[in-house]
Amino acid sequence: MLAAFLLYVLKLVVHVPALYKEPEKNAPLPFWIRCLLILTCTGVSFAHGSNDG
């Protein structure tokens, strides 16, 4: 329920229709989304690794 609510709020705030549609087949993600994914995945990996240490 929280994820659905956050998606609804994001749709109200960010008015980029391409962001909410399925990407075209075999089309690469936009550069800024790839950078965001790398940053967030790195942060999650670091948090899990530091928790294990």
PDBQT receptor file of N, H, CA, C and O in Angstrom, charges set to zero:
ATOM      1  N   MET A   1       0.826  -1.191   0.000  1.00  0.00    +0.000 N 
ATOM      2  CA  MET A   1       0.000   0.000   0.000  1.00  0.00    +0.000 C 
ATOM      3  C   MET A   1       0.871   1.255   0.000  1.00  0.00    +0.000 C 
ATOM      4  O   MET A   1       0.561   2.241  -0.669  1.00  0.00    +0.000 OA
ATOM      5  N   LEU A   2       1.957   1.203   0.756  1.00  0.00    +0.000 N 
ATOM      6  H   LEU A   2       2.209   0.402   1.300  1.00  0.00    +0.000 HD
ATOM      7  CA  LEU A   2       2.846   2.355   0.817  1.00  0.00    +0.000 C 
ATOM      8  C   LEU A   2       3.506   2.613  -0.539  1.00  0.00    +0.000 C 
ATOM      9  O   LEU A   2       3.649   3.765  -0.947  1.00  0.00    +0.000 OA
ATOM     10  N   ALA A   3       3.905   1.553  -1.235  1.00  0.00    +0.000 N 
ATOM     11  H   ALA A   3       3.789   0.617  -0.903  1.00  0.00    +0.000 HD
ATOM     12  CA  ALA A   3       4.535   1.712  -2.543  1.00  0.00    +0.000 C 
ATOM     13  C   ALA A   3       3.551   2.316  -3.545  1.00  0.00    +0.000 C 
ATOM     14  O   ALA A   3       3.933   3.168  -4.348  1.00  0.00    +0.000 OA
ATOM     15  N   ALA A   4       2.298   1.885  -3.507  1.00  0.00    +0.000 N 
ATOM     16  H   ALA A   4       1.987   1.193  -2.855  1.00  0.00    +0.000 HD
ATOM     17  CA  ALA A   4       1.287   2.441  -4.407  1.00  0.00    +0.000 C 
ATOM     18  C   ALA A   4       1.056   3.914  -4.109  1.00  0.00    +0.000 C 
ATOM     19  O   ALA A   4       0.895   4.721  -5.024  1.00  0.00    +0.000 OA
ATOM     20  N   PHE A   5       1.039   4.261  -2.838  1.00  0.00    +0.000 N 
ATOM     21  H   PHE A   5       1.169   3.605  -2.095  1.00  0.00    +0.000 HD
ATOM     22  CA  PHE A   5       0.861   5.658  -2.444  1.00  0.00    +0.000 C 
ATOM     23  C   PHE A   5       2.039   6.515  -2.916  1.00  0.00    +0.000 C 
ATOM     24  O   PHE A   5       1.845   7.619  -3.425  1.00  0.00    +0.000 OA
ATOM     25  N   LEU A   6       3.255   6.001  -2.744  1.00  0.00    +0.000 N 
ATOM     26  H   LEU A   6       3.412   5.104  -2.330  1.00  0.00    +0.000 HD
ATOM     27  CA  LEU A   6       4.432   6.745  -3.183  1.00  0.00    +0.000 C 
ATOM     28  C   LEU A   6       4.454   6.920  -4.700  1.00  0.00    +0.000 C 
ATOM     29  O   LEU A   6       4.852   7.976  -5.191  1.00  0.00    +0.000 OA
ATOM     30  N   LEU A   7       4.032   5.899  -5.449  1.00  0.00    +0.000 N 
ATOM     31  H   LEU A   7       3.709   5.041  -5.050  1.00  0.00    +0.000 HD
ATOM     32  CA  LEU A   7       3.954   6.019  -6.904  1.00  0.00    +0.000 C 
ATOM     33  C   LEU A   7       2.940   7.088  -7.294  1.00  0.00    +0.000 C 
ATOM     34  O   LEU A   7       3.191   7.879  -8.203  1.00  0.00    +0.000 OA
ATOM     35  N   TYR A   8       1.809   7.117  -6.618  1.00  0.00    +0.000 N 
ATOM     36  H   TYR A   8       1.605   6.475  -5.879  1.00  0.00    +0.000 HD
ATOM     37  CA  TYR A   8       0.782   8.129  -6.893  1.00  0.00    +0.000 C 
ATOM     38  C   TYR A   8       1.313   9.533  -6.627  1.00  0.00    +0.000 C 
ATOM     39  O   TYR A   8       1.094  10.442  -7.428  1.00  0.00    +0.000 OA
ATOM     40  N   VAL A   9       2.006   9.715  -5.512  1.00  0.00    +0.000 N 
ATOM     41  H   VAL A   9       2.184   8.977  -4.861  1.00  0.00    +0.000 HD
ATOM     42  CA  VAL A   9       2.589  11.020  -5.181  1.00  0.00    +0.000 C 
ATOM     43  C   VAL A   9       3.641  11.400  -6.218  1.00  0.00    +0.000 C 
ATOM     44  O   VAL A   9       3.707  12.555  -6.638  1.00  0.00    +0.000 OA
ATOM     45  N   LEU A  10       4.457  10.448  -6.630  1.00  0.00    +0.000 N 
ATOM     46  H   LEU A  10       4.404   9.510  -6.289  1.00  0.00    +0.000 HD
ATOM     47  CA  LEU A  10       5.481  10.719  -7.634  1.00  0.00    +0.000 C 
ATOM     48  C   LEU A  10       4.852  11.151  -8.954  1.00  0.00    +0.000 C 
ATOM     49  O   LEU A  10       5.362  12.053  -9.618  1.00  0.00    +0.000 OA
ATOM     50  N   LYS A  11       3.749  10.513  -9.338  1.00  0.00    +0.000 N 
ATOM     51  H   LYS A  11       3.334   9.780  -8.798  1.00  0.00    +0.000 HD
ATOM     52  CA  LYS A  11       3.062  10.907 -10.570  1.00  0.00    +0.000 C 
ATOM     53  C   LYS A  11       2.516  12.317 -10.486  1.00  0.00    +0.000 C 
ATOM     54  O   LYS A  11       2.454  13.021 -11.494  1.00  0.00    +0.000 OA
ATOM     55  N   LEU A  12       2.121  12.735  -9.299  1.00  0.00    +0.000 N 
ATOM     56  H   LEU A  12       2.171  12.163  -8.480  1.00  0.00    +0.000 HD
ATOM     57  CA  LEU A  12       1.622  14.100  -9.124  1.00  0.00    +0.000 C 
ATOM     58  C   LEU A  12       2.745  15.130  -9.182  1.00  0.00    +0.000 C 
ATOM     59  O   LEU A  12       2.545  16.245  -9.664  1.00  0.00    +0.000 OA
ATOM     60  N   VAL A  13       3.916  14.763  -8.696  1.00  0.00    +0.000 N 
ATOM     61  H   VAL A  13       4.079  13.857  -8.305  1.00  0.00    +0.000 HD
ATOM     62  CA  VAL A  13       5.025  15.708  -8.590  1.00  0.00    +0.000 C 
ATOM     63  C   VAL A  13       5.863  15.746  -9.862  1.00  0.00    +0.000 C 
ATOM     64  O   VAL A  13       6.214  16.826 -10.336  1.00  0.00    +0.000 OA
ATOM     65  N   VAL A  14       6.186  14.583 -10.420  1.00  0.00    +0.000 N 
ATOM     66  H   VAL A  14       5.900  13.706 -10.035  1.00  0.00    +0.000 HD
ATOM     67  CA  VAL A  14       7.053  14.496 -11.590  1.00  0.00    +0.000 C 
ATOM     68  C   VAL A  14       6.190  14.262 -12.829  1.00  0.00    +0.000 C 
ATOM     69  O   VAL A  14       5.529  13.230 -12.944  1.00  0.00    +0.000 OA
ATOM     70  N   HIS A  15       6.198  15.212 -13.743  1.00  0.00    +0.000 N 
ATOM     71  H   HIS A  15       6.735  16.051 -13.649  1.00  0.00    +0.000 HD
ATOM     72  CA  HIS A  15       5.340  15.145 -14.927  1.00  0.00    +0.000 C 
ATOM     73  C   HIS A  15       6.131  14.726 -16.167  1.00  0.00    +0.000 C 
ATOM     74  O   HIS A  15       6.225  15.477 -17.138  1.00  0.00    +0.000 OA
ATOM     75  N   VAL A  16       6.699  13.518 -16.122  1.00  0.00    +0.000 N 
ATOM     76  H   VAL A  16       6.623  12.908 -15.334  1.00  0.00    +0.000 HD
ATOM     77  CA  VAL A  16       7.433  12.957 -17.257  1.00  0.00    +0.000 C 
ATOM     78  C   VAL A  16       6.725  11.650 -17.622  1.00  0.00    +0.000 C 
ATOM     79  O   VAL A  16       6.967  10.628 -16.979  1.00  0.00    +0.000 OA
ATOM     80  N   PRO A  17       5.852  11.659 -18.644  1.00  0.00    +0.000 N 
ATOM     81  CA  PRO A  17       5.072  10.455 -18.961  1.00  0.00    +0.000 C 
ATOM     82  C   PRO A  17       5.931   9.244 -19.317  1.00  0.00    +0.000 C 
ATOM     83  O   PRO A  17       5.540   8.113 -19.025  1.00  0.00    +0.000 OA
ATOM     84  N   ALA A  18       7.082   9.452 -19.935  1.00  0.00    +0.000 N 
ATOM     85  H   ALA A  18       7.400  10.370 -20.172  1.00  0.00    +0.000 HD
ATOM     86  CA  ALA A  18       7.935   8.323 -20.321  1.00  0.00    +0.000 C 
ATOM     87  C   ALA A  18       8.460   7.568 -19.108  1.00  0.00    +0.000 C 
ATOM     88  O   ALA A  18       8.836   6.401 -19.221  1.00  0.00    +0.000 OA
ATOM     89  N   LEU A  19       8.490   8.209 -17.970  1.00  0.00    +0.000 N 
ATOM     90  H   LEU A  19       8.184   9.157 -17.878  1.00  0.00    +0.000 HD
ATOM     91  CA  LEU A  19       8.992   7.580 -16.750  1.00  0.00    +0.000 C 
ATOM     92  C   LEU A  19       8.056   6.481 -16.247  1.00  0.00    +0.000 C 
ATOM     93  O   LEU A  19       8.497   5.559 -15.561  1.00  0.00    +0.000 OA
ATOM     94  N   TYR A  20       6.781   6.570 -16.581  1.00  0.00    +0.000 N 
ATOM     95  H   TYR A  20       6.423   7.319 -17.139  1.00  0.00    +0.000 HD
ATOM     96  CA  TYR A  20       5.788   5.634 -16.051  1.00  0.00    +0.000 C 
ATOM     97  C   TYR A  20       5.333   4.606 -17.069  1.00  0.00    +0.000 C 
ATOM     98  O   TYR A  20       4.445   3.807 -16.773  1.00  0.00    +0.000 OA
ATOM     99  N   LYS A  21       5.917   4.602 -18.264  1.00  0.00    +0.000 N 
ATOM    100  H   LYS A  21       6.639   5.251 -18.505  1.00  0.00    +0.000 HD
ATOM    101  CA  LYS A  21       5.558   3.624 -19.284  1.00  0.00    +0.000 C 
ATOM    102  C   LYS A  21       6.627   2.548 -19.369  1.00  0.00    +0.000 C 
ATOM    103  O   LYS A  21       7.771   2.749 -18.960  1.00  0.00    +0.000 OA
ATOM    104  N   GLU A  22       6.233   1.412 -19.903  1.00  0.00    +0.000 N 
ATOM    105  H   GLU A  22       5.304   1.249 -20.235  1.00  0.00    +0.000 HD
ATOM    106  CA  GLU A  22       7.190   0.323 -20.119  1.00  0.00    +0.000 C 
ATOM    107  C   GLU A  22       8.177   0.749 -21.198  1.00  0.00    +0.000 C 
ATOM    108  O   GLU A  22       7.766   1.293 -22.223  1.00  0.00    +0.000 OA
ATOM    109  N   PRO A  23       9.478   0.512 -20.988  1.00  0.00    +0.000 N 
ATOM    110  CA  PRO A  23      10.457   0.916 -22.005  1.00  0.00    +0.000 C 
ATOM    111  C   PRO A  23      10.304   0.079 -23.278  1.00  0.00    +0.000 C 
ATOM    112  O   PRO A  23       9.808  -1.048 -23.248  1.00  0.00    +0.000 OA
ATOM    113  N   GLU A  24      10.740   0.659 -24.386  1.00  0.00    +0.000 N 
ATOM    114  H   GLU A  24      11.143   1.574 -24.410  1.00  0.00    +0.000 HD
ATOM    115  CA  GLU A  24      10.692  -0.078 -25.650  1.00  0.00    +0.000 C 
ATOM    116  C   GLU A  24      11.652  -1.257 -25.595  1.00  0.00    +0.000 C 
ATOM    117  O   GLU A  24      12.653  -1.229 -24.880  1.00  0.00    +0.000 OA
ATOM    118  N   LYS A  25      11.332  -2.282 -26.355  1.00  0.00    +0.000 N 
ATOM    119  H   LYS A  25      10.518  -2.304 -26.936  1.00  0.00    +0.000 HD
ATOM    120  CA  LYS A  25      12.142  -3.499 -26.324  1.00  0.00    +0.000 C 
ATOM    121  C   LYS A  25      13.561  -3.216 -26.823  1.00  0.00    +0.000 C 
ATOM    122  O   LYS A  25      13.748  -2.564 -27.851  1.00  0.00    +0.000 OA
ATOM    123  N   ASN A  26      14.553  -3.711 -26.085  1.00  0.00    +0.000 N 
ATOM    124  H   ASN A  26      14.401  -4.241 -25.250  1.00  0.00    +0.000 HD
ATOM    125  CA  ASN A  26      15.983  -3.576 -26.396  1.00  0.00    +0.000 C 
ATOM    126  C   ASN A  26      16.478  -2.131 -26.394  1.00  0.00    +0.000 C 
ATOM    127  O   ASN A  26      17.545  -1.847 -26.938  1.00  0.00    +0.000 OA
ATOM    128  N   ALA A  27      15.731  -1.229 -25.800  1.00  0.00    +0.000 N 
ATOM    129  H   ALA A  27      14.864  -1.459 -25.357  1.00  0.00    +0.000 HD
ATOM    130  CA  ALA A  27      16.176   0.160 -25.698  1.00  0.00    +0.000 C 
ATOM    131  C   ALA A  27      16.892   0.346 -24.366  1.00  0.00    +0.000 C 
ATOM    132  O   ALA A  27      16.389  -0.099 -23.334  1.00  0.00    +0.000 OA
ATOM    133  N   PRO A  28      18.053   0.991 -24.365  1.00  0.00    +0.000 N 
ATOM    134  CA  PRO A  28      18.757   1.200 -23.092  1.00  0.00    +0.000 C 
ATOM    135  C   PRO A  28      18.025   2.206 -22.220  1.00  0.00    +0.000 C 
ATOM    136  O   PRO A  28      17.287   3.062 -22.709  1.00  0.00    +0.000 OA
ATOM    137  N   LEU A  29      18.243   2.083 -20.933  1.00  0.00    +0.000 N 
ATOM    138  H   LEU A  29      18.842   1.388 -20.536  1.00  0.00    +0.000 HD
ATOM    139  CA  LEU A  29      17.656   3.038 -19.997  1.00  0.00    +0.000 C 
ATOM    140  C   LEU A  29      18.316   4.403 -20.169  1.00  0.00    +0.000 C 
ATOM    141  O   LEU A  29      19.460   4.486 -20.617  1.00  0.00    +0.000 OA
ATOM    142  N   PRO A  30      17.608   5.464 -19.820  1.00  0.00    +0.000 N 
ATOM    143  CA  PRO A  30      18.245   6.786 -19.862  1.00  0.00    +0.000 C 
ATOM    144  C   PRO A  30      19.460   6.829 -18.933  1.00  0.00    +0.000 C 
ATOM    145  O   PRO A  30      19.526   6.108 -17.937  1.00  0.00    +0.000 OA
ATOM    146  N   PHE A  31      20.408   7.683 -19.279  1.00  0.00    +0.000 N 
ATOM    147  H   PHE A  31      20.354   8.268 -20.088  1.00  0.00    +0.000 HD
ATOM    148  CA  PHE A  31      21.670   7.763 -18.538  1.00  0.00    +0.000 C 
ATOM    149  C   PHE A  31      21.450   8.074 -17.064  1.00  0.00    +0.000 C 
ATOM    150  O   PHE A  31      22.098   7.475 -16.205  1.00  0.00    +0.000 OA
ATOM    151  N   TRP A  32      20.546   9.000 -16.758  1.00  0.00    +0.000 N 
ATOM    152  H   TRP A  32      20.020   9.486 -17.456  1.00  0.00    +0.000 HD
ATOM    153  CA  TRP A  32      20.349   9.399 -15.359  1.00  0.00    +0.000 C 
ATOM    154  C   TRP A  32      19.726   8.279 -14.539  1.00  0.00    +0.000 C 
ATOM    155  O   TRP A  32      19.986   8.184 -13.340  1.00  0.00    +0.000 OA
ATOM    156  N   ILE A  33      18.907   7.425 -15.157  1.00  0.00    +0.000 N 
ATOM    157  H   ILE A  33      18.696   7.502 -16.131  1.00  0.00    +0.000 HD
ATOM    158  CA  ILE A  33      18.337   6.293 -14.422  1.00  0.00    +0.000 C 
ATOM    159  C   ILE A  33      19.417   5.250 -14.151  1.00  0.00    +0.000 C 
ATOM    160  O   ILE A  33      19.458   4.664 -13.069  1.00  0.00    +0.000 OA
ATOM    161  N   ARG A  34      20.296   5.015 -15.136  1.00  0.00    +0.000 N 
ATOM    162  H   ARG A  34      20.262   5.491 -16.015  1.00  0.00    +0.000 HD
ATOM    163  CA  ARG A  34      21.400   4.075 -14.907  1.00  0.00    +0.000 C 
ATOM    164  C   ARG A  34      22.300   4.559 -13.782  1.00  0.00    +0.000 C 
ATOM    165  O   ARG A  34      22.720   3.765 -12.941  1.00  0.00    +0.000 OA
ATOM    166  N   CYS A  35      22.599   5.852 -13.758  1.00  0.00    +0.000 N 
ATOM    167  H   CYS A  35      22.257   6.496 -14.442  1.00  0.00    +0.000 HD
ATOM    168  CA  CYS A  35      23.431   6.402 -12.676  1.00  0.00    +0.000 C 
ATOM    169  C   CYS A  35      22.742   6.251 -11.323  1.00  0.00    +0.000 C 
ATOM    170  O   CYS A  35      23.389   5.911 -10.332  1.00  0.00    +0.000 OA
ATOM    171  N   LEU A  36      21.444   6.499 -11.277  1.00  0.00    +0.000 N 
ATOM    172  H   LEU A  36      20.919   6.774 -12.082  1.00  0.00    +0.000 HD
ATOM    173  CA  LEU A  36      20.686   6.361 -10.034  1.00  0.00    +0.000 C 
ATOM    174  C   LEU A  36      20.680   4.916  -9.556  1.00  0.00    +0.000 C 
ATOM    175  O   LEU A  36      20.816   4.661  -8.359  1.00  0.00    +0.000 OA
ATOM    176  N   LEU A  37      20.524   3.966 -10.478  1.00  0.00    +0.000 N 
ATOM    177  H   LEU A  37      20.414   4.174 -11.450  1.00  0.00    +0.000 HD
ATOM    178  CA  LEU A  37      20.552   2.551 -10.110  1.00  0.00    +0.000 C 
ATOM    179  C   LEU A  37      21.914   2.142  -9.563  1.00  0.00    +0.000 C 
ATOM    180  O   LEU A  37      21.995   1.418  -8.571  1.00  0.00    +0.000 OA
ATOM    181  N   ILE A  38      22.975   2.601 -10.202  1.00  0.00    +0.000 N 
ATOM    182  H   ILE A  38      22.909   3.189 -11.008  1.00  0.00    +0.000 HD
ATOM    183  CA  ILE A  38      24.317   2.270  -9.729  1.00  0.00    +0.000 C 
ATOM    184  C   ILE A  38      24.542   2.848  -8.331  1.00  0.00    +0.000 C 
ATOM    185  O   ILE A  38      25.087   2.175  -7.457  1.00  0.00    +0.000 OA
ATOM    186  N   LEU A  39      24.124   4.084  -8.126  1.00  0.00    +0.000 N 
ATOM    187  H   LEU A  39      23.680   4.631  -8.836  1.00  0.00    +0.000 HD
ATOM    188  CA  LEU A  39      24.300   4.733  -6.820  1.00  0.00    +0.000 C 
ATOM    189  C   LEU A  39      23.515   4.013  -5.724  1.00  0.00    +0.000 C 
ATOM    190  O   LEU A  39      24.056   3.743  -4.652  1.00  0.00    +0.000 OA
ATOM    191  N   THR A  40      22.242   3.700  -5.985  1.00  0.00    +0.000 N 
ATOM    192  H   THR A  40      21.802   3.920  -6.856  1.00  0.00    +0.000 HD
ATOM    193  CA  THR A  40      21.436   3.054  -4.952  1.00  0.00    +0.000 C 
ATOM    194  C   THR A  40      21.891   1.620  -4.692  1.00  0.00    +0.000 C 
ATOM    195  O   THR A  40      21.902   1.174  -3.545  1.00  0.00    +0.000 OA
ATOM    196  N   CYS A  41      22.266   0.892  -5.749  1.00  0.00    +0.000 N 
ATOM    197  H   CYS A  41      22.257   1.254  -6.681  1.00  0.00    +0.000 HD
ATOM    198  CA  CYS A  41      22.747  -0.485  -5.548  1.00  0.00    +0.000 C 
ATOM    199  C   CYS A  41      24.067  -0.498  -4.785  1.00  0.00    +0.000 C 
ATOM    200  O   CYS A  41      24.298  -1.380  -3.958  1.00  0.00    +0.000 OA
ATOM    201  N   THR A  42      24.921   0.463  -5.056  1.00  0.00    +0.000 N 
ATOM    202  H   THR A  42      24.733   1.179  -5.727  1.00  0.00    +0.000 HD
ATOM    203  CA  THR A  42      26.174   0.572  -4.317  1.00  0.00    +0.000 C 
ATOM    204  C   THR A  42      25.905   0.856  -2.849  1.00  0.00    +0.000 C 
ATOM    205  O   THR A  42      26.539   0.270  -1.972  1.00  0.00    +0.000 OA
ATOM    206  N   GLY A  43      24.974   1.747  -2.583  1.00  0.00    +0.000 N 
ATOM    207  H   GLY A  43      24.458   2.223  -3.296  1.00  0.00    +0.000 HD
ATOM    208  CA  GLY A  43      24.628   2.068  -1.200  1.00  0.00    +0.000 C 
ATOM    209  C   GLY A  43      24.061   0.876  -0.452  1.00  0.00    +0.000 C 
ATOM    210  O   GLY A  43      24.412   0.644   0.704  1.00  0.00    +0.000 OA
ATOM    211  N   VAL A  44      23.185   0.116  -1.104  1.00  0.00    +0.000 N 
ATOM    212  H   VAL A  44      22.899   0.305  -2.044  1.00  0.00    +0.000 HD
ATOM    213  CA  VAL A  44      22.608  -1.074  -0.460  1.00  0.00    +0.000 C 
ATOM    214  C   VAL A  44      23.698  -2.115  -0.212  1.00  0.00    +0.000 C 
ATOM    215  O   VAL A  44      23.740  -2.724   0.857  1.00  0.00    +0.000 OA
ATOM    216  N   SER A  45      24.573  -2.322  -1.186  1.00  0.00    +0.000 N 
ATOM    217  H   SER A  45      24.539  -1.827  -2.054  1.00  0.00    +0.000 HD
ATOM    218  CA  SER A  45      25.660  -3.289  -1.013  1.00  0.00    +0.000 C 
ATOM    219  C   SER A  45      26.583  -2.883   0.133  1.00  0.00    +0.000 C 
ATOM    220  O   SER A  45      27.002  -3.722   0.931  1.00  0.00    +0.000 OA
ATOM    221  N   PHE A  46      26.894  -1.600   0.208  1.00  0.00    +0.000 N 
ATOM    222  H   PHE A  46      26.553  -0.918  -0.440  1.00  0.00    +0.000 HD
ATOM    223  CA  PHE A  46      27.743  -1.121   1.295  1.00  0.00    +0.000 C 
ATOM    224  C   PHE A  46      27.073  -1.301   2.648  1.00  0.00    +0.000 C 
ATOM    225  O   PHE A  46      27.720  -1.700   3.616  1.00  0.00    +0.000 OA
ATOM    226  N   ALA A  47      25.785  -1.008   2.719  1.00  0.00    +0.000 N 
ATOM    227  H   ALA A  47      25.259  -0.683   1.933  1.00  0.00    +0.000 HD
ATOM    228  CA  ALA A  47      25.059  -1.152   3.984  1.00  0.00    +0.000 C 
ATOM    229  C   ALA A  47      25.009  -2.608   4.424  1.00  0.00    +0.000 C 
ATOM    230  O   ALA A  47      25.202  -2.903   5.604  1.00  0.00    +0.000 OA
ATOM    231  N   HIS A  48      24.754  -3.514   3.502  1.00  0.00    +0.000 N 
ATOM    232  H   HIS A  48      24.597  -3.275   2.544  1.00  0.00    +0.000 HD
ATOM    233  CA  HIS A  48      24.711  -4.938   3.860  1.00  0.00    +0.000 C 
ATOM    234  C   HIS A  48      26.095  -5.437   4.262  1.00  0.00    +0.000 C 
ATOM    235  O   HIS A  48      26.224  -6.209   5.212  1.00  0.00    +0.000 OA
ATOM    236  N   GLY A  49      27.128  -5.003   3.546  1.00  0.00    +0.000 N 
ATOM    237  H   GLY A  49      27.023  -4.376   2.774  1.00  0.00    +0.000 HD
ATOM    238  CA  GLY A  49      28.481  -5.450   3.878  1.00  0.00    +0.000 C 
ATOM    239  C   GLY A  49      28.955  -4.902   5.197  1.00  0.00    +0.000 C 
ATOM    240  O   GLY A  49      29.613  -5.614   5.957  1.00  0.00    +0.000 OA
ATOM    241  N   SER A  50      28.638  -3.648   5.495  1.00  0.00    +0.000 N 
ATOM    242  H   SER A  50      28.104  -3.070   4.877  1.00  0.00    +0.000 HD
ATOM    243  CA  SER A  50      29.076  -3.082   6.780  1.00  0.00    +0.000 C 
ATOM    244  C   SER A  50      28.292  -3.701   7.933  1.00  0.00    +0.000 C 
ATOM    245  O   SER A  50      28.799  -3.785   9.052  1.00  0.00    +0.000 OA
ATOM    246  N   ASN A  51      27.067  -4.131   7.672  1.00  0.00    +0.000 N 
ATOM    247  H   ASN A  51      26.655  -4.063   6.763  1.00  0.00    +0.000 HD
ATOM    248  CA  ASN A  51      26.297  -4.789   8.712  1.00  0.00    +0.000 C 
ATOM    249  C   ASN A  51      26.888  -6.162   9.024  1.00  0.00    +0.000 C 
ATOM    250  O   ASN A  51      26.869  -6.593  10.177  1.00  0.00    +0.000 OA
ATOM    251  N   ASP A  52      27.411  -6.852   8.012  1.00  0.00    +0.000 N 
ATOM    252  H   ASP A  52      27.426  -6.502   7.075  1.00  0.00    +0.000 HD
ATOM    253  CA  ASP A  52      28.019  -8.162   8.225  1.00  0.00    +0.000 C 
ATOM    254  C   ASP A  52      29.339  -8.043   8.975  1.00  0.00    +0.000 C 
ATOM    255  O   ASP A  52      29.727  -8.940   9.723  1.00  0.00    +0.000 OA
ATOM    256  N   GLY A  53      30.024  -6.916   8.763  1.00  0.00    +0.000 N 
ATOM    257  H   GLY A  53      29.709  -6.187   8.155  1.00  0.00    +0.000 HD
ATOM    258  CA  GLY A  53      31.326  -6.732   9.394  1.00  0.00    +0.000 C 
ATOM    259  C   GLY A  53      31.180  -6.465  10.849  1.00  0.00    +0.000 C 
ATOM    260  O   GLY A  53      32.178  -6.285  11.547  1.00  0.00    +0.000 OA
TER     261      GLY A  53
